[in-house]
Amino acid sequence: MLSAALLVIFPMLVAFGGATDLLTMTIRNRVSILLLAGFAALALATGLPLSAWGSHALGLLVVFPVCFGFFAAGWMGGGDVKFISAISLWIGFSPELAGFVLLVSTYGMLLTLGLLFMRTSLVLPASLARQEWLARLHDQKSGIPYGVAIAVAGLQIYPMTSWFQQISQAY
């Protein structure tokens, strides 16, 4: 049962956060809150040692201030900051966190370049322009849904974390 929770909670919430950002340009606070609560519940259920709690908290505490600075500069949205910070809690202060941040940066750059190309070089057919979420993505005044890059990177790194190792040990 615990393995099922480890297989479902993080990936489901991260995928949902990325999808809602793509479709609505918003990551609801409840996604980040559920990620934090899910971490606490599974950390308790798996008997995560207190030192490991500190390591995971340090992952969040390293990422949050940097991303908050990006928010203050207008480079990231508040939902993105909370989302990446909650995911960093799950990953913890580890080599995987560095890989996660590098992937977020890479995917964020590719997403930005792709959207800039789409917004400046492509004309949406009328049938697609009627799709509100796609029209919003195509609008040059609209932001970048970085939650998509954050989610893809989080899902890619998750199998390398200690959480995923617990799943493989159960089988």
C-alpha positions in Angstrom: 0.0 0.0 0.0 2.8 2.4 0.8 4.5 1.6 -2.5 1.3 2.6 -4.3 1.2 5.9 -2.4 4.8 6.5 -3.4 4.0 5.7 -7.0 0.9 7.9 -7.2 1.0 11.0 -4.9 4.1 12.8 -6.2 3.7 12.0 -9.9 -0.1 12.8 -9.9 0.3 16.1 -8.2 3.3 17.2 -10.3 1.6 16.2 -13.5 -1.6 18.0 -12.5 0.4 21.1 -11.6 2.1 21.2 -15.0 -1.1 20.5 -16.9 -3.1 23.2 -15.1 -0.3 25.7 -15.8 -0.3 24.8 -19.4 -4.1 25.1 -19.7 -4.8 28.1 -17.3 -1.4 29.8 -16.7 -2.1 29.2 -13.0 -0.8 26.6 -10.5 -3.2 26.6 -7.6 -1.9 26.8 -4.0 -3.6 23.6 -3.2 -1.2 21.7 -5.5 1.8 22.9 -3.6 0.1 22.4 -0.2 -0.8 18.8 -1.1 2.8 18.2 -2.2 4.0 19.4 1.2 1.3 17.4 3.1 2.0 14.3 1.0 5.7 14.6 1.7 5.0 14.9 5.5 2.6 12.0 5.4 4.9 9.7 3.5 7.9 10.7 5.5 6.1 9.7 8.7 4.7 6.5 7.1 8.1 5.4 5.9 9.9 6.3 9.1 12.2 8.9 7.5 14.9 9.7 10.0 15.0 13.2 11.4 18.3 13.9 9.7 16.7 13.1 6.3 13.8 15.5 7.1 16.5 18.2 7.5 18.1 17.3 4.2 14.8 17.5 2.4 13.9 20.8 4.1 17.3 22.1 3.1 16.4 21.3 -0.5 13.4 23.6 -0.2 15.3 26.3 1.7 18.0 26.5 -1.0 15.6 26.7 -3.9 12.9 29.0 -2.5 14.9 32.2 -1.9 16.5 32.0 -5.4 13.2 31.5 -7.1 11.6 34.1 -4.9 14.2 36.5 -6.2 13.2 35.5 -9.7 9.6 36.2 -8.8 10.5 39.6 -7.4 12.3 40.4 -10.7 9.2 39.4 -12.6 10.8 36.3 -14.2 8.7 33.7 -12.5 5.1 33.5 -11.2 4.3 33.0 -7.6 2.7 29.6 -8.3 5.8 28.5 -10.1 8.0 29.4 -7.1 5.7 27.5 -4.7 5.6 24.5 -7.0 9.3 24.2 -7.6 9.9 24.7 -3.9 7.5 21.9 -2.9 9.1 19.6 -5.5 12.5 20.5 -4.1 11.3 19.3 -0.6 10.6 15.9 -2.1 14.0 15.7 -3.8 16.0 17.1 -0.9 19.5 18.6 -0.8 21.2 16.0 -3.0 22.9 15.6 -6.4 19.4 15.0 -7.8 18.4 18.5 -6.7 21.1 19.9 -8.9 20.0 17.7 -11.8 16.4 18.9 -11.2 17.4 22.6 -11.3 19.5 22.0 -14.4 16.6 20.2 -16.1 14.1 23.0 -15.2 16.5 25.6 -16.6 16.9 23.6 -19.8 13.3 22.8 -20.3 12.3 26.3 -19.4 14.6 27.7 -22.0 13.3 25.3 -24.7 9.7 26.1 -23.7 10.4 29.8 -23.9 12.1 29.6 -27.2 9.3 27.4 -28.6 6.6 29.7 -27.5 8.5 32.8 -28.8 8.8 31.1 -32.1 5.1 30.1 -32.1 4.0 33.6 -31.1 6.1 35.4 -33.7 6.2 33.0 -36.6 3.0 31.0 -36.6 -0.6 32.0 -37.3 -3.1 29.8 -35.6 -5.8 28.5 -37.8 -9.3 29.8 -36.7 -10.3 26.4 -35.3 -7.3 26.4 -33.0 -7.5 30.1 -32.1 -11.0 29.4 -30.6 -9.3 27.1 -28.0 -8.9 29.6 -25.1 -5.8 27.9 -23.6 -4.1 27.7 -27.0 -5.0 31.3 -27.9 -3.6 32.4 -24.5 -0.3 30.5 -25.2 -0.1 32.2 -28.6 -0.7 35.7 -27.2 2.5 37.7 -27.2 1.4 39.5 -24.1 1.0 36.3 -22.2 3.6 34.8 -19.9 5.4 31.4 -20.0 3.9 28.5 -18.2 7.1 27.4 -16.5 5.1 24.9 -14.4 5.3 22.7 -17.5 9.1 22.7 -17.4 9.1 22.2 -13.6 6.7 19.3 -13.8 8.6 17.5 -16.6 11.9 17.9 -14.8 10.3 16.7 -11.5 8.8 13.6 -13.1 12.1 12.9 -14.8 14.1 13.2 -11.6 11.7 11.3 -9.3 12.8 7.8 -10.3 16.4 8.8 -9.1 15.2 9.8 -5.6 15.3 7.8 -2.4 11.5 7.7 -2.5 11.5 5.7 -5.7 14.3 3.4 -4.4 11.8 2.4 -1.6 9.3 1.3 -4.2 11.8 -0.9 -6.0 12.9 -2.4 -2.6 9.3 -3.4 -1.9 9.2 -5.6 -5.0 
